[in-house]
Amino acid sequence: MLSQRPLLNAHLAGLLPLFHMCVAGYQTPLETEIIAAVKQAYSLEEQLFAAREQYTSWEDVYRHYRRGFGEEIARRLADYSWWPEGDELRGGDRSMAVPDTVLLLEVSDAYAVVVHPTPDWLQELWGRDKYTVDRLQRDNDRWVIVESRSISEIPLEHDSRPPSKRSQRAPPQEFNYDRDLGLAAVDRTGLLCVTIKAEGLGPGGRVTLVWVPTGGSSWKPQVTEAEIRSRRERPCDMPGGTEPDDLAYEAGAIDSLMYASAPYFAGLFRPSNLVIDEQRVRGDLDGDGITEEFRACTSHEGLHMSIWTGEPLEGERRWRRYYYLGYDVEPSCEDRDFGS
């Protein structure tokens, strides 16, 4: 039998700790078990590094995180914590903390939804929002977190059904060309680096990567994804490809990059939105019903990468960046590639 607690609206959100203290005495054994499972899950990263000598492989780390998380989240956390090149745990910033307060939103015998405040240091470090909402489900004899997202306000309504059963989804954040598009390239350190203005790309977050050939080339385009591993303190080592207010993220390609020495478009849109048509990649990026197209061309020493609504050079250019190659190439750009 489903037991639903009313959700708090935004102006009550600051009362979370007090609310939790008030209801704690009335928790059922099931509710107490779920709250303990949430705190156990968020303690796993600290436990991992406290006993680092016990973990000698990615598989060890994955099994450790499976004690509190579903398969997909555990895999992402293992990718973040394990350094395959060094065959050891990766140093760097922590990605989680045990919440002091956990508020139950919905509870049943099969699943539960909870919310808890995101610590200030995690908000600052990873650009996360003020609250974290987790969905848990039974996994044999224990509860595990299978979905997690950060939100700026606690919603007034919540659909706790599994994603495949939901009839409606919250509208996505409006796509912003300046914020949600950047470049990705393997830099001089040998790591895939994403430079983009978007904040809040924590471990496990995904960006879509697009490579298109320059004019006259017969190379095949590629559309793939990369998974964020960590935020970098220093900008990507990408001459000419970064902008002053970009953020830098270390990432790992989901599939092998066909053109590892070349820069890719990096964007916060789904690869399923795109279609490869011979040497062209197109798709409706902003949901306005009009198709955008990716374009790349060469000047004497660099690449000009742009996105156009409508036909390239004829429609409206929505985004552009320059990537310095450092060697002479045959120019293929036209005048409109450079115009404002």
Contacts in CASP RR format, 6 or more apart in sequence:
PFRMAT RR
TARGET T0000
AUTHOR 0000-0000-0000
METHOD contacts of the structure
MODEL  1
MLSQRPLLNAHLAGLLPLFHMCVAGYQTPLETEIIAAVKQAYSLEEQLFA
AREQYTSWEDVYRHYRRGFGEEIARRLADYSWWPEGDELRGGDRSMAVPD
TVLLLEVSDAYAVVVHPTPDWLQELWGRDKYTVDRLQRDNDRWVIVESRS
ISEIPLEHDSRPPSKRSQRAPPQEFNYDRDLGLAAVDRTGLLCVTIKAEG
LGPGGRVTLVWVPTGGSSWKPQVTEAEIRSRRERPCDMPGGTEPDDLAYE
AGAIDSLMYASAPYFAGLFRPSNLVIDEQRVRGDLDGDGITEEFRACTSH
EGLHMSIWTGEPLEGERRWRRYYYLGYDVEPSCEDRDFGS
1 108 0 8 1.000
1 109 0 8 1.000
2 106 0 8 1.000
2 107 0 8 1.000
2 108 0 8 1.000
3 106 0 8 1.000
3 107 0 8 1.000
3 108 0 8 1.000
4 105 0 8 1.000
4 106 0 8 1.000
4 107 0 8 1.000
5 103 0 8 1.000
5 104 0 8 1.000
5 105 0 8 1.000
5 106 0 8 1.000
5 107 0 8 1.000
7 105 0 8 1.000
7 154 0 8 1.000
7 155 0 8 1.000
7 156 0 8 1.000
7 157 0 8 1.000
7 158 0 8 1.000
8 15 0 8 1.000
8 16 0 8 1.000
8 19 0 8 1.000
8 103 0 8 1.000
8 154 0 8 1.000
9 153 0 8 1.000
9 154 0 8 1.000
9 156 0 8 1.000
10 153 0 8 1.000
10 154 0 8 1.000
12 19 0 8 1.000
12 154 0 8 1.000
13 130 0 8 1.000
13 131 0 8 1.000
13 153 0 8 1.000
13 154 0 8 1.000
16 101 0 8 1.000
16 103 0 8 1.000
16 115 0 8 1.000
16 116 0 8 1.000
16 117 0 8 1.000
17 100 0 8 1.000
17 101 0 8 1.000
17 117 0 8 1.000
19 103 0 8 1.000
20 101 0 8 1.000
20 102 0 8 1.000
20 103 0 8 1.000
27 35 0 8 1.000
27 104 0 8 1.000
30 107 0 8 1.000
30 109 0 8 1.000
31 104 0 8 1.000
31 107 0 8 1.000
33 143 0 8 1.000
34 104 0 8 1.000
34 107 0 8 1.000
34 112 0 8 1.000
34 114 0 8 1.000
34 136 0 8 1.000
34 143 0 8 1.000
35 102 0 8 1.000
35 104 0 8 1.000
35 114 0 8 1.000
37 68 0 8 1.000
37 136 0 8 1.000
37 142 0 8 1.000
37 143 0 8 1.000
37 144 0 8 1.000
38 99 0 8 1.000
38 102 0 8 1.000
38 114 0 8 1.000
38 116 0 8 1.000
38 134 0 8 1.000
38 136 0 8 1.000
38 143 0 8 1.000
38 145 0 8 1.000
39 98 0 8 1.000
39 99 0 8 1.000
39 102 0 8 1.000
40 67 0 8 1.000
40 68 0 8 1.000
41 67 0 8 1.000
41 68 0 8 1.000
41 69 0 8 1.000
41 144 0 8 1.000
41 145 0 8 1.000
42 96 0 8 1.000
42 97 0 8 1.000
42 98 0 8 1.000
42 99 0 8 1.000
43 98 0 8 1.000
44 64 0 8 1.000
44 65 0 8 1.000
44 67 0 8 1.000
44 68 0 8 1.000
44 69 0 8 1.000
44 77 0 8 1.000
44 96 0 8 1.000
45 77 0 8 1.000
45 81 0 8 1.000
45 94 0 8 1.000
45 95 0 8 1.000
45 96 0 8 1.000
46 94 0 8 1.000
46 98 0 8 1.000
47 64 0 8 1.000
48 55 0 8 1.000
48 61 0 8 1.000
48 64 0 8 1.000
48 65 0 8 1.000
48 81 0 8 1.000
48 89 0 8 1.000
49 89 0 8 1.000
52 88 0 8 1.000
52 89 0 8 1.000
54 60 0 8 1.000
55 61 0 8 1.000
55 64 0 8 1.000
55 89 0 8 1.000
56 87 0 8 1.000
57 82 0 8 1.000
57 87 0 8 1.000
58 78 0 8 1.000
58 79 0 8 1.000
58 82 0 8 1.000
58 84 0 8 1.000
61 77 0 8 1.000
61 78 0 8 1.000
61 81 0 8 1.000
61 82 0 8 1.000
61 89 0 8 1.000
62 74 0 8 1.000
62 75 0 8 1.000
62 78 0 8 1.000
65 73 0 8 1.000
65 74 0 8 1.000
65 77 0 8 1.000
65 78 0 8 1.000
65 81 0 8 1.000
66 74 0 8 1.000
66 144 0 8 1.000
67 142 0 8 1.000
68 74 0 8 1.000
68 142 0 8 1.000
68 143 0 8 1.000
68 144 0 8 1.000
68 145 0 8 1.000
69 77 0 8 1.000
69 144 0 8 1.000
69 145 0 8 1.000
69 146 0 8 1.000
70 139 0 8 1.000
70 144 0 8 1.000
70 145 0 8 1.000
70 146 0 8 1.000
72 146 0 8 1.000
73 145 0 8 1.000
73 146 0 8 1.000
73 148 0 8 1.000
76 203 0 8 1.000
76 204 0 8 1.000
76 205 0 8 1.000
76 227 0 8 1.000
77 95 0 8 1.000
77 203 0 8 1.000
79 203 0 8 1.000
79 204 0 8 1.000
79 227 0 8 1.000
79 229 0 8 1.000
79 252 0 8 1.000
80 90 0 8 1.000
80 95 0 8 1.000
80 203 0 8 1.000
80 204 0 8 1.000
80 229 0 8 1.000
80 230 0 8 1.000
81 89 0 8 1.000
81 90 0 8 1.000
82 88 0 8 1.000
82 89 0 8 1.000
82 90 0 8 1.000
83 89 0 8 1.000
83 90 0 8 1.000
83 91 0 8 1.000
92 230 0 8 1.000
93 125 0 8 1.000
93 126 0 8 1.000
93 230 0 8 1.000
93 231 0 8 1.000
95 122 0 8 1.000
95 126 0 8 1.000
95 202 0 8 1.000
95 203 0 8 1.000
96 122 0 8 1.000
97 119 0 8 1.000
97 121 0 8 1.000
97 122 0 8 1.000
99 116 0 8 1.000
99 117 0 8 1.000
99 132 0 8 1.000
100 116 0 8 1.000
100 117 0 8 1.000
101 116 0 8 1.000
101 117 0 8 1.000
102 114 0 8 1.000
102 115 0 8 1.000
102 116 0 8 1.000
103 114 0 8 1.000
103 115 0 8 1.000
103 116 0 8 1.000
104 112 0 8 1.000
104 113 0 8 1.000
104 114 0 8 1.000
105 113 0 8 1.000
105 114 0 8 1.000
105 115 0 8 1.000
105 133 0 8 1.000
105 158 0 8 1.000
105 160 0 8 1.000
106 112 0 8 1.000
106 113 0 8 1.000
106 158 0 8 1.000
106 160 0 8 1.000
107 113 0 8 1.000
109 138 0 8 1.000
110 137 0 8 1.000
110 138 0 8 1.000
111 135 0 8 1.000
111 136 0 8 1.000
111 137 0 8 1.000
111 138 0 8 1.000
111 160 0 8 1.000
111 162 0 8 1.000
112 135 0 8 1.000
112 136 0 8 1.000
112 137 0 8 1.000
112 143 0 8 1.000
113 133 0 8 1.000
113 134 0 8 1.000
113 135 0 8 1.000
113 136 0 8 1.000
113 158 0 8 1.000
113 160 0 8 1.000
114 133 0 8 1.000
114 134 0 8 1.000
114 136 0 8 1.000
115 131 0 8 1.000
115 132 0 8 1.000
115 133 0 8 1.000
115 134 0 8 1.000
115 154 0 8 1.000
116 131 0 8 1.000
116 132 0 8 1.000
116 134 0 8 1.000
117 130 0 8 1.000
117 131 0 8 1.000
117 132 0 8 1.000
118 128 0 8 1.000
118 129 0 8 1.000
118 130 0 8 1.000
118 131 0 8 1.000
118 132 0 8 1.000
118 150 0 8 1.000
122 128 0 8 1.000
123 129 0 8 1.000
123 130 0 8 1.000
125 231 0 8 1.000
126 200 0 8 1.000
126 201 0 8 1.000
126 202 0 8 1.000
126 231 0 8 1.000
127 199 0 8 1.000
127 200 0 8 1.000
127 202 0 8 1.000
128 150 0 8 1.000
128 200 0 8 1.000
128 202 0 8 1.000
129 150 0 8 1.000
129 151 0 8 1.000
129 152 0 8 1.000
130 150 0 8 1.000
130 151 0 8 1.000
130 152 0 8 1.000
130 153 0 8 1.000
131 150 0 8 1.000
131 151 0 8 1.000
131 152 0 8 1.000
131 153 0 8 1.000
131 154 0 8 1.000
132 148 0 8 1.000
132 149 0 8 1.000
132 150 0 8 1.000
132 151 0 8 1.000
133 148 0 8 1.000
133 149 0 8 1.000
133 150 0 8 1.000
133 151 0 8 1.000
133 158 0 8 1.000
134 145 0 8 1.000
134 147 0 8 1.000
134 148 0 8 1.000
135 145 0 8 1.000
135 146 0 8 1.000
135 147 0 8 1.000
135 148 0 8 1.000
135 160 0 8 1.000
136 143 0 8 1.000
136 144 0 8 1.000
136 145 0 8 1.000
136 146 0 8 1.000
137 143 0 8 1.000
137 144 0 8 1.000
137 146 0 8 1.000
147 163 0 8 1.000
150 200 0 8 1.000
155 170 0 8 1.000
159 166 0 8 1.000
159 168 0 8 1.000
174 286 0 8 1.000
175 268 0 8 1.000
175 269 0 8 1.000
175 285 0 8 1.000
175 286 0 8 1.000
175 287 0 8 1.000
177 285 0 8 1.000
177 286 0 8 1.000
177 307 0 8 1.000
177 318 0 8 1.000
177 319 0 8 1.000
178 197 0 8 1.000
178 319 0 8 1.000
179 196 0 8 1.000
179 197 0 8 1.000
179 198 0 8 1.000
180 196 0 8 1.000
180 197 0 8 1.000
180 198 0 8 1.000
180 267 0 8 1.000
180 268 0 8 1.000
180 269 0 8 1.000
181 196 0 8 1.000
181 265 0 8 1.000
181 266 0 8 1.000
181 267 0 8 1.000
181 268 0 8 1.000
181 307 0 8 1.000
181 319 0 8 1.000
182 194 0 8 1.000
182 195 0 8 1.000
182 196 0 8 1.000
182 197 0 8 1.000
182 246 0 8 1.000
182 265 0 8 1.000
182 266 0 8 1.000
182 267 0 8 1.000
182 321 0 8 1.000
183 194 0 8 1.000
183 195 0 8 1.000
183 196 0 8 1.000
183 236 0 8 1.000
183 238 0 8 1.000
183 241 0 8 1.000
183 242 0 8 1.000
183 263 0 8 1.000
183 264 0 8 1.000
183 265 0 8 1.000
183 266 0 8 1.000
183 305 0 8 1.000
183 321 0 8 1.000
183 323 0 8 1.000
184 192 0 8 1.000
184 193 0 8 1.000
184 194 0 8 1.000
184 195 0 8 1.000
184 207 0 8 1.000
184 209 0 8 1.000
184 226 0 8 1.000
184 251 0 8 1.000
184 263 0 8 1.000
184 264 0 8 1.000
184 265 0 8 1.000
184 266 0 8 1.000
185 192 0 8 1.000
185 193 0 8 1.000
185 236 0 8 1.000
185 238 0 8 1.000
185 262 0 8 1.000
185 263 0 8 1.000
185 264 0 8 1.000
185 323 0 8 1.000
186 192 0 8 1.000
186 193 0 8 1.000
186 257 0 8 1.000
186 260 0 8 1.000
186 261 0 8 1.000
187 193 0 8 1.000
187 236 0 8 1.000
187 237 0 8 1.000
187 238 0 8 1.000
188 237 0 8 1.000
189 237 0 8 1.000
191 250 0 8 1.000
192 226 0 8 1.000
192 250 0 8 1.000
192 251 0 8 1.000
192 252 0 8 1.000
192 253 0 8 1.000
192 257 0 8 1.000
193 232 0 8 1.000
193 236 0 8 1.000
193 237 0 8 1.000
193 238 0 8 1.000
193 248 0 8 1.000
193 249 0 8 1.000
193 250 0 8 1.000
193 251 0 8 1.000
194 201 0 8 1.000
194 207 0 8 1.000
194 226 0 8 1.000
194 228 0 8 1.000
194 236 0 8 1.000
194 248 0 8 1.000
194 249 0 8 1.000
194 250 0 8 1.000
194 251 0 8 1.000
194 266 0 8 1.000
195 235 0 8 1.000
195 236 0 8 1.000
195 238 0 8 1.000
195 241 0 8 1.000
195 242 0 8 1.000
195 243 0 8 1.000
195 246 0 8 1.000
195 247 0 8 1.000
195 248 0 8 1.000
195 266 0 8 1.000
196 207 0 8 1.000
196 246 0 8 1.000
196 247 0 8 1.000
196 249 0 8 1.000
196 266 0 8 1.000
196 267 0 8 1.000
196 268 0 8 1.000
197 243 0 8 1.000
197 245 0 8 1.000
197 246 0 8 1.000
197 247 0 8 1.000
198 247 0 8 1.000
198 268 0 8 1.000
199 247 0 8 1.000
201 207 0 8 1.000
201 228 0 8 1.000
201 231 0 8 1.000
201 247 0 8 1.000
201 249 0 8 1.000
202 228 0 8 1.000
202 230 0 8 1.000
202 231 0 8 1.000
202 249 0 8 1.000
203 228 0 8 1.000
203 229 0 8 1.000
203 230 0 8 1.000
204 227 0 8 1.000
204 228 0 8 1.000
204 229 0 8 1.000
205 227 0 8 1.000
205 228 0 8 1.000
206 225 0 8 1.000
206 226 0 8 1.000
206 227 0 8 1.000
206 228 0 8 1.000
206 254 0 8 1.000
207 225 0 8 1.000
207 226 0 8 1.000
207 228 0 8 1.000
207 251 0 8 1.000
207 266 0 8 1.000
207 267 0 8 1.000
207 268 0 8 1.000
208 223 0 8 1.000
208 224 0 8 1.000
208 225 0 8 1.000
208 266 0 8 1.000
208 267 0 8 1.000
208 268 0 8 1.000
208 269 0 8 1.000
208 270 0 8 1.000
208 271 0 8 1.000
208 274 0 8 1.000
209 222 0 8 1.000
209 223 0 8 1.000
209 224 0 8 1.000
209 225 0 8 1.000
209 226 0 8 1.000
209 253 0 8 1.000
209 257 0 8 1.000
209 264 0 8 1.000
209 265 0 8 1.000
209 266 0 8 1.000
209 267 0 8 1.000
210 221 0 8 1.000
210 222 0 8 1.000
210 223 0 8 1.000
210 264 0 8 1.000
210 265 0 8 1.000
210 267 0 8 1.000
210 274 0 8 1.000
210 281 0 8 1.000
210 294 0 8 1.000
211 221 0 8 1.000
211 222 0 8 1.000
211 257 0 8 1.000
211 258 0 8 1.000
211 259 0 8 1.000
211 262 0 8 1.000
211 264 0 8 1.000
211 265 0 8 1.000
212 221 0 8 1.000
212 265 0 8 1.000
212 279 0 8 1.000
212 280 0 8 1.000
212 281 0 8 1.000
212 294 0 8 1.000
212 295 0 8 1.000
212 296 0 8 1.000
213 219 0 8 1.000
213 220 0 8 1.000
213 221 0 8 1.000
213 279 0 8 1.000
213 296 0 8 1.000
214 296 0 8 1.000
214 297 0 8 1.000
214 298 0 8 1.000
214 303 0 8 1.000
214 332 0 8 1.000
215 279 0 8 1.000
215 296 0 8 1.000
215 297 0 8 1.000
215 332 0 8 1.000
216 332 0 8 1.000
217 279 0 8 1.000
218 279 0 8 1.000
219 259 0 8 1.000
219 279 0 8 1.000
220 258 0 8 1.000
220 276 0 8 1.000
220 279 0 8 1.000
221 276 0 8 1.000
221 279 0 8 1.000
221 280 0 8 1.000
221 281 0 8 1.000
221 294 0 8 1.000
222 257 0 8 1.000
222 258 0 8 1.000
222 259 0 8 1.000
222 264 0 8 1.000
223 271 0 8 1.000
223 274 0 8 1.000
223 276 0 8 1.000
223 281 0 8 1.000
224 253 0 8 1.000
224 254 0 8 1.000
224 255 0 8 1.000
224 257 0 8 1.000
224 271 0 8 1.000
225 253 0 8 1.000
225 254 0 8 1.000
225 255 0 8 1.000
225 271 0 8 1.000
226 251 0 8 1.000
226 252 0 8 1.000
226 253 0 8 1.000
226 254 0 8 1.000
226 266 0 8 1.000
227 251 0 8 1.000
227 252 0 8 1.000
227 254 0 8 1.000
228 249 0 8 1.000
228 250 0 8 1.000
228 251 0 8 1.000
229 249 0 8 1.000
229 250 0 8 1.000
229 251 0 8 1.000
229 252 0 8 1.000
230 249 0 8 1.000
230 250 0 8 1.000
231 247 0 8 1.000
231 248 0 8 1.000
231 249 0 8 1.000
231 250 0 8 1.000
232 248 0 8 1.000
232 249 0 8 1.000
232 250 0 8 1.000
233 248 0 8 1.000
234 248 0 8 1.000
235 242 0 8 1.000
235 246 0 8 1.000
235 248 0 8 1.000
236 242 0 8 1.000
236 246 0 8 1.000
236 248 0 8 1.000
238 263 0 8 1.000
238 323 0 8 1.000
239 323 0 8 1.000
239 324 0 8 1.000
239 326 0 8 1.000
240 322 0 8 1.000
240 323 0 8 1.000
240 324 0 8 1.000
241 263 0 8 1.000
241 321 0 8 1.000
241 322 0 8 1.000
241 323 0 8 1.000
241 324 0 8 1.000
242 248 0 8 1.000
243 321 0 8 1.000
257 264 0 8 1.000
262 303 0 8 1.000
263 303 0 8 1.000
263 305 0 8 1.000
263 323 0 8 1.000
265 294 0 8 1.000
265 305 0 8 1.000
265 307 0 8 1.000
269 285 0 8 1.000
273 283 0 8 1.000
273 284 0 8 1.000
273 285 0 8 1.000
274 281 0 8 1.000
274 282 0 8 1.000
274 283 0 8 1.000
275 281 0 8 1.000
275 282 0 8 1.000
275 283 0 8 1.000
280 293 0 8 1.000
280 294 0 8 1.000
281 293 0 8 1.000
281 294 0 8 1.000
282 291 0 8 1.000
282 292 0 8 1.000
282 293 0 8 1.000
282 294 0 8 1.000
283 291 0 8 1.000
283 292 0 8 1.000
283 293 0 8 1.000
284 290 0 8 1.000
284 291 0 8 1.000
284 292 0 8 1.000
285 292 0 8 1.000
285 307 0 8 1.000
286 292 0 8 1.000
290 309 0 8 1.000
290 310 0 8 1.000
291 309 0 8 1.000
291 310 0 8 1.000
292 307 0 8 1.000
292 308 0 8 1.000
292 309 0 8 1.000
292 310 0 8 1.000
292 318 0 8 1.000
293 307 0 8 1.000
293 308 0 8 1.000
293 310 0 8 1.000
293 311 0 8 1.000
293 312 0 8 1.000
294 305 0 8 1.000
294 306 0 8 1.000
294 307 0 8 1.000
295 305 0 8 1.000
295 306 0 8 1.000
295 307 0 8 1.000
295 308 0 8 1.000
295 312 0 8 1.000
295 313 0 8 1.000
295 337 0 8 1.000
296 303 0 8 1.000
296 304 0 8 1.000
296 305 0 8 1.000
296 306 0 8 1.000
297 303 0 8 1.000
297 304 0 8 1.000
297 331 0 8 1.000
297 332 0 8 1.000
297 333 0 8 1.000
297 334 0 8 1.000
297 337 0 8 1.000
298 304 0 8 1.000
298 329 0 8 1.000
298 330 0 8 1.000
298 331 0 8 1.000
298 332 0 8 1.000
298 333 0 8 1.000
299 329 0 8 1.000
299 331 0 8 1.000
299 333 0 8 1.000
300 328 0 8 1.000
300 329 0 8 1.000
300 331 0 8 1.000
301 324 0 8 1.000
301 325 0 8 1.000
301 326 0 8 1.000
301 327 0 8 1.000
301 328 0 8 1.000
301 329 0 8 1.000
302 322 0 8 1.000
302 323 0 8 1.000
302 324 0 8 1.000
302 325 0 8 1.000
302 326 0 8 1.000
302 329 0 8 1.000
303 322 0 8 1.000
303 323 0 8 1.000
303 325 0 8 1.000
304 320 0 8 1.000
304 321 0 8 1.000
304 322 0 8 1.000
304 333 0 8 1.000
304 337 0 8 1.000
304 338 0 8 1.000
305 320 0 8 1.000
305 321 0 8 1.000
305 322 0 8 1.000
305 323 0 8 1.000
306 312 0 8 1.000
306 317 0 8 1.000
306 319 0 8 1.000
306 320 0 8 1.000
306 321 0 8 1.000
306 337 0 8 1.000
307 317 0 8 1.000
307 318 0 8 1.000
307 319 0 8 1.000
307 320 0 8 1.000
308 314 0 8 1.000
308 315 0 8 1.000
308 316 0 8 1.000
308 317 0 8 1.000
308 318 0 8 1.000
309 315 0 8 1.000
309 316 0 8 1.000
309 318 0 8 1.000
310 316 0 8 1.000
313 334 0 8 1.000
313 336 0 8 1.000
313 337 0 8 1.000
317 336 0 8 1.000
END
